[in-house]
Amino acid sequence: MEITNVTEYEAIAKEKLPKMDQWTLQENRNAFARILFRPRILIDVSKIDMTTTILGFKISMPIMVAPTAMQKMAHPEGEYATARAASAAGTIMTLSSWATSSVEEVASTGPGIRFFQLYVYKNRKVVEQLVRRAERAGFKAIALTVDTPRLGRRESDIKNRFTLPPNLTLKNFEGLDLGKMDEANDSGLASYVAGQIDRTLSWKDVQWLQTITSMPILVKGVITGEDARIAIQAGAAGIIVSNHGARQLDYVPATISALEEVVKATQGRIPVFLDGGVRRGTDVFKALALGASGIFIGRPVVFSLAAEGEAGVRKVLQMLRDEFELTMALSGCRSLKEITRNHITTEWDTPRPSARL
């Protein structure tokens, strides 16, 4: 079967991966569908520039790879494959703290701009070591996940008695006795988080992180304007509007619905990114029209990785790139800065006054 869009990878991957289903997960997708375009016509779109600069790094398109844990569960090459695919696409990969490949192993795949997603462990020495290792391995920023003081009730993980297969470990914690996830009578991951992740995490820790690293810190998991303002005060270099792939708190809004509130609160002082529910180039355009500086994709990477390894991830990035370019052309936008709020209409917009003839 010829794969023509990102969601078709999902069907193939579903045969290989455990299943999942929640309200916010659907809402992350559905909310995109309710935003409509207002394309402008008769604009010369023979040349389209999708390049952008993120925290000073030039990338080929505003589509980046979100951190997803334990990629070797999807494919034997796991994070190696994802790193090579992101690098080939000229974009940024974010490596999960809970990767099945270490920061050093990912760095060994060759050049590429990489961010490191961080969970703050109770043992701060562990955090410090990890951040230093990421920095030494050439990682360029920290994406600090702030929406997981406890693991959400992931019913599919409980049903699947989620744990890491015996041949895999959380490579970044190997040798610290933190790489193992024991069998548990609900979800091994939930027990692991309860044991290791610090529930006291607060804004002062965002400031503490800045004392141990020169890497910029992105706060990942902001969905309100109030928190966006505090993030700026706390010295964040950017914000990732995220609801953790809709697996933390159910009935939070879709990230695309929360995006504009966060963007308005930052008043352009720091860049705002989005993850969650992006499956099409049209979704990327909608996020940028609502003020995002770029988006991160998670599930499409895992699905395509499970289906076809590195080639799959390359293909997903290429498909999103092509769809996004076409959306720009058909909307009359030749560069990212030409994408404006006027190019879309949302259900929360006030009706436009009709033009007088």
TORKOL-4160 file (C-alpha; in steps of 0.2 Angstrom, whole numbers, padded with zeros to 4 digits, m for minus):
357
<pt num="1" X="0000" Y="0000" Z="0000"/>
<pt num="2" X="0007" Y="0017" Z="m0004"/>
<pt num="3" X="0007" Y="0029" Z="0011"/>
<pt num="4" X="0000" Y="0046" Z="0006"/>
<pt num="5" X="m0002" Y="0054" Z="0023"/>
<pt num="6" X="0004" Y="0053" Z="0041"/>
<pt num="7" X="m0011" Y="0045" Z="0048"/>
<pt num="8" X="m0009" Y="0030" Z="0037"/>
<pt num="9" X="0006" Y="0026" Z="0047"/>
<pt num="10" X="m0005" Y="0025" Z="0062"/>
<pt num="11" X="m0014" Y="0010" Z="0056"/>
<pt num="12" X="0002" Y="0000" Z="0052"/>
<pt num="13" X="0009" Y="0004" Z="0068"/>
<pt num="14" X="m0006" Y="0000" Z="0078"/>
<pt num="15" X="m0003" Y="m0019" Z="0073"/>
<pt num="16" X="0014" Y="m0017" Z="0082"/>
<pt num="17" X="0011" Y="m0006" Z="0096"/>
<pt num="18" X="m0001" Y="m0007" Z="0112"/>
<pt num="19" X="m0017" Y="0003" Z="0110"/>
<pt num="20" X="m0023" Y="0019" Z="0117"/>
<pt num="21" X="m0038" Y="0031" Z="0118"/>
<pt num="22" X="m0044" Y="0046" Z="0128"/>
<pt num="23" X="m0055" Y="0061" Z="0126"/>
<pt num="24" X="m0041" Y="0075" Z="0125"/>
<pt num="25" X="m0032" Y="0064" Z="0112"/>
<pt num="26" X="m0047" Y="0065" Z="0101"/>
<pt num="27" X="m0049" Y="0083" Z="0105"/>
<pt num="28" X="m0031" Y="0087" Z="0100"/>
<pt num="29" X="m0036" Y="0082" Z="0083"/>
<pt num="30" X="m0053" Y="0088" Z="0082"/>
<pt num="31" X="m0049" Y="0106" Z="0087"/>
<pt num="32" X="m0038" Y="0107" Z="0072"/>
<pt num="33" X="m0052" Y="0102" Z="0061"/>
<pt num="34" X="m0063" Y="0116" Z="0067"/>
<pt num="35" X="m0051" Y="0130" Z="0062"/>
<pt num="36" X="m0054" Y="0135" Z="0044"/>
<pt num="37" X="m0043" Y="0144" Z="0031"/>
<pt num="38" X="m0045" Y="0162" Z="0023"/>
<pt num="39" X="m0034" Y="0160" Z="0009"/>
<pt num="40" X="m0028" Y="0175" Z="m0001"/>
<pt num="41" X="m0026" Y="0173" Z="m0020"/>
<pt num="42" X="m0017" Y="0180" Z="m0035"/>
<pt num="43" X="0000" Y="0181" Z="m0025"/>
<pt num="44" X="0016" Y="0175" Z="m0034"/>
<pt num="45" X="0020" Y="0160" Z="m0024"/>
<pt num="46" X="0033" Y="0153" Z="m0036"/>
<pt num="47" X="0046" Y="0154" Z="m0022"/>
<pt num="48" X="0042" Y="0148" Z="m0005"/>
<pt num="49" X="0053" Y="0149" Z="0010"/>
<pt num="50" X="0050" Y="0138" Z="0025"/>
<pt num="51" X="0066" Y="0141" Z="0034"/>
<pt num="52" X="0066" Y="0148" Z="0052"/>
<pt num="53" X="0077" Y="0151" Z="0066"/>
<pt num="54" X="0074" Y="0143" Z="0083"/>
<pt num="55" X="0084" Y="0149" Z="0098"/>
<pt num="56" X="0097" Y="0155" Z="0085"/>
<pt num="57" X="0098" Y="0139" Z="0075"/>
<pt num="58" X="0093" Y="0139" Z="0057"/>
<pt num="59" X="0082" Y="0125" Z="0052"/>
<pt num="60" X="0073" Y="0120" Z="0036"/>
<pt num="61" X="0055" Y="0121" Z="0042"/>
<pt num="62" X="0045" Y="0125" Z="0058"/>
<pt num="63" X="0042" Y="0106" Z="0060"/>
<pt num="64" X="0053" Y="0098" Z="0074"/>
<pt num="65" X="0053" Y="0081" Z="0083"/>
<pt num="66" X="0045" Y="0080" Z="0100"/>
<pt num="67" X="0052" Y="0069" Z="0114"/>
<pt num="68" X="0044" Y="0052" Z="0114"/>
<pt num="69" X="0051" Y="0039" Z="0127"/>
<pt num="70" X="0057" Y="0022" Z="0124"/>
<pt num="71" X="0058" Y="0022" Z="0105"/>
<pt num="72" X="0067" Y="0005" Z="0104"/>
<pt num="73" X="0050" Y="m0002" Z="0109"/>
<pt num="74" X="0044" Y="0004" Z="0092"/>
<pt num="75" X="0059" Y="m0001" Z="0082"/>
<pt num="76" X="0076" Y="m0009" Z="0086"/>
<pt num="77" X="0086" Y="0006" Z="0080"/>
<pt num="78" X="0075" Y="0018" Z="0091"/>
<pt num="79" X="0082" Y="0035" Z="0094"/>
<pt num="80" X="0096" Y="0032" Z="0082"/>
<pt num="81" X="0084" Y="0031" Z="0067"/>
<pt num="82" X="0075" Y="0046" Z="0073"/>
<pt num="83" X="0090" Y="0057" Z="0076"/>
<pt num="84" X="0097" Y="0053" Z="0058"/>
<pt num="85" X="0080" Y="0056" Z="0050"/>
<pt num="86" X="0078" Y="0073" Z="0059"/>
<pt num="87" X="0096" Y="0078" Z="0054"/>
<pt num="88" X="0093" Y="0073" Z="0036"/>
<pt num="89" X="0077" Y="0084" Z="0036"/>
<pt num="90" X="0087" Y="0099" Z="0043"/>
<pt num="91" X="0077" Y="0100" Z="0059"/>
<pt num="92" X="0078" Y="0098" Z="0077"/>
<pt num="93" X="0076" Y="0082" Z="0087"/>
<pt num="94" X="0071" Y="0082" Z="0105"/>
<pt num="95" X="0078" Y="0067" Z="0115"/>
<pt num="96" X="0067" Y="0060" Z="0129"/>
<pt num="97" X="0075" Y="0058" Z="0147"/>
<pt num="98" X="0067" Y="0041" Z="0146"/>
<pt num="99" X="0075" Y="0036" Z="0129"/>
<pt num="100" X="0082" Y="0019" Z="0126"/>
<pt num="101" X="0097" Y="0027" Z="0119"/>
<pt num="102" X="0109" Y="0039" Z="0129"/>
<pt num="103" X="0113" Y="0057" Z="0125"/>
<pt num="104" X="0131" Y="0051" Z="0120"/>
<pt num="105" X="0124" Y="0037" Z="0108"/>
<pt num="106" X="0112" Y="0049" Z="0099"/>
<pt num="107" X="0126" Y="0062" Z="0097"/>
<pt num="108" X="0137" Y="0048" Z="0089"/>
<pt num="109" X="0124" Y="0047" Z="0075"/>
<pt num="110" X="0132" Y="0062" Z="0067"/>
<pt num="111" X="0128" Y="0081" Z="0066"/>
<pt num="112" X="0111" Y="0088" Z="0070"/>
<pt num="113" X="0103" Y="0101" Z="0081"/>
<pt num="114" X="0096" Y="0092" Z="0097"/>
<pt num="115" X="0087" Y="0097" Z="0112"/>
<pt num="116" X="0085" Y="0087" Z="0128"/>
<pt num="117" X="0069" Y="0084" Z="0137"/>
<pt num="118" X="0071" Y="0083" Z="0156"/>
<pt num="119" X="0061" Y="0076" Z="0170"/>
<pt num="120" X="0067" Y="0082" Z="0187"/>
<pt num="121" X="0072" Y="0067" Z="0198"/>
<pt num="122" X="0071" Y="0068" Z="0217"/>
<pt num="123" X="0089" Y="0066" Z="0217"/>
<pt num="124" X="0096" Y="0082" Z="0210"/>
<pt num="125" X="0113" Y="0075" Z="0208"/>
<pt num="126" X="0106" Y="0064" Z="0195"/>
<pt num="127" X="0098" Y="0079" Z="0186"/>
<pt num="128" X="0114" Y="0089" Z="0187"/>
<pt num="129" X="0124" Y="0074" Z="0179"/>
<pt num="130" X="0111" Y="0072" Z="0166"/>
<pt num="131" X="0111" Y="0090" Z="0161"/>
<pt num="132" X="0130" Y="0091" Z="0160"/>
<pt num="133" X="0131" Y="0075" Z="0149"/>
<pt num="134" X="0118" Y="0082" Z="0137"/>
<pt num="135" X="0128" Y="0098" Z="0136"/>
<pt num="136" X="0144" Y="0089" Z="0133"/>
<pt num="137" X="0136" Y="0078" Z="0120"/>
<pt num="138" X="0132" Y="0094" Z="0110"/>
<pt num="139" X="0114" Y="0096" Z="0115"/>
<pt num="140" X="0108" Y="0114" Z="0112"/>
<pt num="141" X="0093" Y="0117" Z="0124"/>
<pt num="142" X="0083" Y="0109" Z="0138"/>
<pt num="143" X="0064" Y="0105" Z="0136"/>
<pt num="144" X="0059" Y="0105" Z="0154"/>
<pt num="145" X="0043" Y="0094" Z="0156"/>
<pt num="146" X="0032" Y="0103" Z="0170"/>
<pt num="147" X="0015" Y="0094" Z="0168"/>
<pt num="148" X="0021" Y="0077" Z="0176"/>
<pt num="149" X="0023" Y="0080" Z="0195"/>
<pt num="150" X="0013" Y="0063" Z="0195"/>
<pt num="151" X="0009" Y="0052" Z="0180"/>
<pt num="152" X="m0009" Y="0054" Z="0174"/>
<pt num="153" X="m0020" Y="0039" Z="0175"/>
<pt num="154" X="m0015" Y="0031" Z="0159"/>
<pt num="155" X="m0028" Y="0017" Z="0158"/>
<pt num="156" X="m0020" Y="0009" Z="0143"/>
<pt num="157" X="m0004" Y="0007" Z="0152"/>
<pt num="158" X="m0012" Y="m0001" Z="0167"/>
<pt num="159" X="m0022" Y="m0013" Z="0155"/>
<pt num="160" X="m0006" Y="m0017" Z="0146"/>
<pt num="161" X="0004" Y="m0018" Z="0163"/>
<pt num="162" X="0016" Y="m0006" Z="0155"/>
<pt num="163" X="0034" Y="m0010" Z="0158"/>
<pt num="164" X="0050" Y="m0010" Z="0148"/>
<pt num="165" X="0055" Y="m0026" Z="0139"/>
<pt num="166" X="0070" Y="m0035" Z="0148"/>
<pt num="167" X="0082" Y="m0031" Z="0134"/>
<pt num="168" X="0079" Y="m0012" Z="0135"/>
<pt num="169" X="0084" Y="0000" Z="0148"/>
<pt num="170" X="0082" Y="0019" Z="0151"/>
<pt num="171" X="0099" Y="0022" Z="0144"/>
<pt num="172" X="0102" Y="0039" Z="0152"/>
<pt num="173" X="0101" Y="0032" Z="0169"/>
<pt num="174" X="0110" Y="0016" Z="0167"/>
<pt num="175" X="0123" Y="0013" Z="0180"/>
<pt num="176" X="0113" Y="0024" Z="0192"/>
<pt num="177" X="0101" Y="0010" Z="0196"/>
<pt num="178" X="0087" Y="0021" Z="0189"/>
<pt num="179" X="0087" Y="0013" Z="0172"/>
<pt num="180" X="0076" Y="m0002" Z="0177"/>
<pt num="181" X="0057" Y="m0002" Z="0177"/>
<pt num="182" X="0051" Y="m0016" Z="0188"/>
<pt num="183" X="0035" Y="m0026" Z="0184"/>
<pt num="184" X="0021" Y="m0019" Z="0194"/>
<pt num="185" X="0003" Y="m0024" Z="0197"/>
<pt num="186" X="m0003" Y="m0008" Z="0187"/>
<pt num="187" X="0009" Y="0001" Z="0176"/>
<pt num="188" X="0027" Y="m0001" Z="0179"/>
<pt num="189" X="0030" Y="0017" Z="0172"/>
<pt num="190" X="0018" Y="0024" Z="0185"/>
<pt num="191" X="0027" Y="0016" Z="0199"/>
<pt num="192" X="0043" Y="0022" Z="0192"/>
<pt num="193" X="0038" Y="0040" Z="0191"/>
<pt num="194" X="0030" Y="0039" Z="0209"/>
<pt num="195" X="0047" Y="0033" Z="0215"/>
<pt num="196" X="0059" Y="0044" Z="0205"/>
<pt num="197" X="0051" Y="0060" Z="0199"/>
<pt num="198" X="0050" Y="0075" Z="0211"/>
<pt num="199" X="0033" Y="0081" Z="0215"/>
<pt num="200" X="0040" Y="0097" Z="0224"/>
<pt num="201" X="0045" Y="0103" Z="0207"/>
<pt num="202" X="0041" Y="0122" Z="0206"/>
<pt num="203" X="0046" Y="0138" Z="0197"/>
<pt num="204" X="0062" Y="0140" Z="0208"/>
<pt num="205" X="0068" Y="0124" Z="0200"/>
<pt num="206" X="0067" Y="0132" Z="0183"/>
<pt num="207" X="0079" Y="0146" Z="0191"/>
<pt num="208" X="0090" Y="0132" Z="0199"/>
<pt num="209" X="0092" Y="0124" Z="0182"/>
<pt num="210" X="0099" Y="0140" Z="0174"/>
<pt num="211" X="0113" Y="0140" Z="0187"/>
<pt num="212" X="0119" Y="0123" Z="0182"/>
<pt num="213" X="0118" Y="0125" Z="0163"/>
<pt num="214" X="0121" Y="0138" Z="0150"/>
<pt num="215" X="0108" Y="0129" Z="0138"/>
<pt num="216" X="0092" Y="0139" Z="0136"/>
<pt num="217" X="0077" Y="0131" Z="0145"/>
<pt num="218" X="0060" Y="0128" Z="0136"/>
<pt num="219" X="0046" Y="0125" Z="0148"/>
<pt num="220" X="0035" Y="0111" Z="0141"/>
<pt num="221" X="0018" Y="0109" Z="0147"/>
<pt num="222" X="0011" Y="0127" Z="0148"/>
<pt num="223" X="m0008" Y="0129" Z="0143"/>
<pt num="224" X="m0013" Y="0145" Z="0152"/>
<pt num="225" X="m0008" Y="0163" Z="0150"/>
<pt num="226" X="m0005" Y="0165" Z="0169"/>
<pt num="227" X="0009" Y="0151" Z="0168"/>
<pt num="228" X="0016" Y="0159" Z="0152"/>
<pt num="229" X="0019" Y="0175" Z="0161"/>
<pt num="230" X="0027" Y="0167" Z="0176"/>
<pt num="231" X="0038" Y="0157" Z="0164"/>
<pt num="232" X="0045" Y="0173" Z="0157"/>
<pt num="233" X="0049" Y="0180" Z="0174"/>
<pt num="234" X="0057" Y="0163" Z="0179"/>
<pt num="235" X="0069" Y="0166" Z="0164"/>
<pt num="236" X="0062" Y="0153" Z="0152"/>
<pt num="237" X="0069" Y="0155" Z="0134"/>
<pt num="238" X="0053" Y="0148" Z="0126"/>
<pt num="239" X="0037" Y="0139" Z="0130"/>
<pt num="240" X="0030" Y="0123" Z="0123"/>
<pt num="241" X="0011" Y="0122" Z="0124"/>
<pt num="242" X="0008" Y="0104" Z="0127"/>
<pt num="243" X="m0004" Y="0093" Z="0136"/>
<pt num="244" X="0008" Y="0078" Z="0136"/>
<pt num="245" X="0001" Y="0070" Z="0121"/>
<pt num="246" X="m0016" Y="0071" Z="0130"/>
<pt num="247" X="m0010" Y="0058" Z="0142"/>
<pt num="248" X="m0009" Y="0068" Z="0158"/>
<pt num="249" X="m0025" Y="0076" Z="0163"/>
<pt num="250" X="m0040" Y="0072" Z="0153"/>
<pt num="251" X="m0052" Y="0086" Z="0148"/>
<pt num="252" X="m0038" Y="0099" Z="0147"/>
<pt num="253" X="m0041" Y="0109" Z="0131"/>
<pt num="254" X="m0033" Y="0104" Z="0115"/>
<pt num="255" X="m0016" Y="0112" Z="0113"/>
<pt num="256" X="m0021" Y="0122" Z="0097"/>
<pt num="257" X="m0036" Y="0129" Z="0107"/>
<pt num="258" X="m0024" Y="0135" Z="0122"/>
<pt num="259" X="m0011" Y="0142" Z="0110"/>
<pt num="260" X="m0018" Y="0159" Z="0107"/>
<pt num="261" X="m0020" Y="0163" Z="0125"/>
<pt num="262" X="m0002" Y="0158" Z="0129"/>
<pt num="263" X="0005" Y="0168" Z="0114"/>
<pt num="264" X="m0005" Y="0184" Z="0119"/>
<pt num="265" X="0002" Y="0182" Z="0137"/>
<pt num="266" X="0020" Y="0182" Z="0131"/>
<pt num="267" X="0018" Y="0198" Z="0121"/>
<pt num="268" X="0031" Y="0192" Z="0109"/>
<pt num="269" X="0045" Y="0191" Z="0122"/>
<pt num="270" X="0049" Y="0173" Z="0120"/>
<pt num="271" X="0044" Y="0160" Z="0106"/>
<pt num="272" X="0030" Y="0149" Z="0109"/>
<pt num="273" X="0029" Y="0131" Z="0102"/>
<pt num="274" X="0016" Y="0118" Z="0101"/>
<pt num="275" X="0014" Y="0100" Z="0102"/>
<pt num="276" X="m0001" Y="0088" Z="0101"/>
<pt num="277" X="m0012" Y="0082" Z="0087"/>
<pt num="278" X="m0002" Y="0088" Z="0072"/>
<pt num="279" X="m0004" Y="0076" Z="0058"/>
<pt num="280" X="m0005" Y="0087" Z="0043"/>
<pt num="281" X="0004" Y="0102" Z="0035"/>
<pt num="282" X="m0012" Y="0111" Z="0037"/>
<pt num="283" X="m0011" Y="0109" Z="0056"/>
<pt num="284" X="0007" Y="0117" Z="0055"/>
<pt num="285" X="0000" Y="0132" Z="0046"/>
<pt num="286" X="m0015" Y="0134" Z="0058"/>
<pt num="287" X="m0003" Y="0134" Z="0073"/>
<pt num="288" X="0009" Y="0147" Z="0065"/>
<pt num="289" X="m0006" Y="0158" Z="0061"/>
<pt num="290" X="m0011" Y="0157" Z="0079"/>
<pt num="291" X="0006" Y="0163" Z="0084"/>
<pt num="292" X="0017" Y="0148" Z="0086"/>
<pt num="293" X="0035" Y="0149" Z="0081"/>
<pt num="294" X="0035" Y="0131" Z="0077"/>
<pt num="295" X="0028" Y="0114" Z="0081"/>
<pt num="296" X="0034" Y="0097" Z="0087"/>
<pt num="297" X="0027" Y="0080" Z="0082"/>
<pt num="298" X="0027" Y="0065" Z="0093"/>
<pt num="299" X="0015" Y="0051" Z="0088"/>
<pt num="300" X="0018" Y="0052" Z="0070"/>
<pt num="301" X="0037" Y="0049" Z="0073"/>
<pt num="302" X="0033" Y="0034" Z="0084"/>
<pt num="303" X="0021" Y="0027" Z="0071"/>
<pt num="304" X="0032" Y="0029" Z="0056"/>
<pt num="305" X="0047" Y="0022" Z="0066"/>
<pt num="306" X="0037" Y="0007" Z="0071"/>
<pt num="307" X="0031" Y="0004" Z="0053"/>
<pt num="308" X="0047" Y="0008" Z="0043"/>
<pt num="309" X="0061" Y="0013" Z="0054"/>
<pt num="310" X="0072" Y="0028" Z="0049"/>
<pt num="311" X="0065" Y="0028" Z="0031"/>
<pt num="312" X="0047" Y="0030" Z="0039"/>
<pt num="313" X="0052" Y="0045" Z="0050"/>
<pt num="314" X="0061" Y="0053" Z="0035"/>
<pt num="315" X="0045" Y="0051" Z="0025"/>
<pt num="316" X="0034" Y="0058" Z="0038"/>
<pt num="317" X="0045" Y="0073" Z="0040"/>
<pt num="318" X="0045" Y="0075" Z="0021"/>
<pt num="319" X="0026" Y="0073" Z="0019"/>
<pt num="320" X="0022" Y="0086" Z="0033"/>
<pt num="321" X="0035" Y="0098" Z="0024"/>
<pt num="322" X="0027" Y="0095" Z="0007"/>
<pt num="323" X="0009" Y="0098" Z="0014"/>
<pt num="324" X="0014" Y="0113" Z="0024"/>
<pt num="325" X="0022" Y="0121" Z="0008"/>
<pt num="326" X="0007" Y="0117" Z="m0002"/>
<pt num="327" X="m0004" Y="0125" Z="0011"/>
<pt num="328" X="0007" Y="0141" Z="0011"/>
<pt num="329" X="0006" Y="0142" Z="m0007"/>
<pt num="330" X="m0013" Y="0140" Z="m0008"/>
<pt num="331" X="m0015" Y="0153" Z="0006"/>
<pt num="332" X="m0004" Y="0165" Z="m0003"/>
<pt num="333" X="0010" Y="0165" Z="0009"/>
<pt num="334" X="0028" Y="0165" Z="0003"/>
<pt num="335" X="0037" Y="0165" Z="0020"/>
<pt num="336" X="0033" Y="0161" Z="0038"/>
<pt num="337" X="0031" Y="0179" Z="0042"/>
<pt num="338" X="0018" Y="0181" Z="0029"/>
<pt num="339" X="0007" Y="0169" Z="0039"/>
<pt num="340" X="m0005" Y="0179" Z="0049"/>
<pt num="341" X="m0020" Y="0177" Z="0060"/>
<pt num="342" X="m0031" Y="0184" Z="0046"/>
<pt num="343" X="m0027" Y="0168" Z="0036"/>
<pt num="344" X="m0038" Y="0158" Z="0047"/>
<pt num="345" X="m0055" Y="0159" Z="0056"/>
<pt num="346" X="m0059" Y="0150" Z="0072"/>
<pt num="347" X="m0075" Y="0146" Z="0082"/>
<pt num="348" X="m0070" Y="0159" Z="0095"/>
<pt num="349" X="m0068" Y="0173" Z="0083"/>
<pt num="350" X="m0081" Y="0187" Z="0083"/>
<pt num="351" X="m0091" Y="0187" Z="0067"/>
<pt num="352" X="m0082" Y="0199" Z="0054"/>
<pt num="353" X="m0092" Y="0214" Z="0048"/>
<pt num="354" X="m0097" Y="0211" Z="0030"/>
<pt num="355" X="m0088" Y="0223" Z="0018"/>
<pt num="356" X="m0098" Y="0237" Z="0012"/>
<pt num="357" X="m0099" Y="0238" Z="m0007"/>
